[in-house]
């Protein structure tokens, strides 16, 4: 796509109602009122940059005209011809929507640059799922900055099939697509629970790390099955397969722009404490980071905590970038706030408060199995769809049925003996006071009174 076409599409987003957009625009879901967070931040940065550039260019032109003219008619004294330089002047001199169009232009370039983005989709949606506060549909593409909201009694799945990543989201869950790049997939869980599965094979050219972060914790892996659950009291990690790296995460610090952190020795060293205090959570174990414990630890470093919440600093949180003036103002505010304490003293306090990895505990087999079954539980609609797909192949013998039912329905079949003497071999689910049994010949609904015995293998 040419630059001219990029710019034309970008301006149509800003200037025209969505009903008049061409199909290639409609598919991107980028109405201004529903812009993903990443785009809104880019747009804001572009607006600020345009204003700053205009001020600087105006000052340069005024100085240039003053130095180069001496005659009454305003012509250059040495006969030179004054020519206005036009580099990057379109956004500066035109209205702010042009700068916004430039921001959208960056956004389009990002969307179409396949190698720089891991394709990610909403692979399953049951119930009123919302994407950026609008109704979501199964199969929609997801990009950085998108927010999925899963209400109570709903289910959703997010997949990045080219890298073997699947996230299953349960009710009352909010998930931000924070980073979808070849080197790292990062999702921010603001509330609720997510079951993550990461499976690798040799055909995958990109093998990014996978991380699920919350305000107080980060779980990162290179291949495993685990779940992260977040509520107002805690963030809990449970590992079902493989090993997960788990650490505390201070969002007030780690959500600041990288350019600010790297400019500050204090912030760089403080963040390193968090990055290095990692626990390895193996299969069958869990680790819980409680909100109350985190606040207790923060109370040990009150000066730094206060400095990171000064207006000049907190205003930059969750921004991808910031201007030099903003970075300088934030650094000045931090230095002024902490002028009576040395960097070494502050970092030592951070080390004392957060230098130890989170505690890891073991789960008994029944608890682990029960928790995984709850996280992997299929909705009735999804279960029926999978069963229909399985039955469409036909000719399933007992062993083949056992294997496929276990894999697709999440539970192994069992032998059921009815009061009538009939034997049924199928996968059982209890619903509404009755049993739904999936068998090789179809689905049976059976009341508890009809069952003589269930043989568990």
Secondary structure, 3 states (H helix, E strand, C coil): CCHHHHHHHHHHHHHCCHHHCCHHHHCCCCCHHHCCHHHHHHHHHHHHHHHHHHHHHHHHHHHHHHHHECCCCCCECCCCCCCCCCCCCHHHHCCHHHHHHHHHHHHHHHHHCHHHCCCEEEEEEECCCEECCEECCCCCEECCCCEEEECCCCEEEEEEHHHCEEEEECCCEEEEEEEEECCEEEEEEEEEEEEEEECCCCCCCCCCEEEEECCCEEEEECCEEEEEEECCCEEEEEEEECEEEEEECCHHHHCCCHHHHHHCHHHHHHHHHHHHCEEEEECCEEEEEEHHHHHHHHHHHHHHHHHCCCHHHHCCCCCCCCCHHHHHHHHHHHHHHCCCCCHHHHHHHHHHHHCCCCCEEECCHHHHHHHHHHHHCCCHHHHHHHHHHHHCCCCCCHHHHHHHHHHHHCCCCEEEEECCCCEEEEEEEEECCEEEEEECCEEEEEEHHHEEEEECC
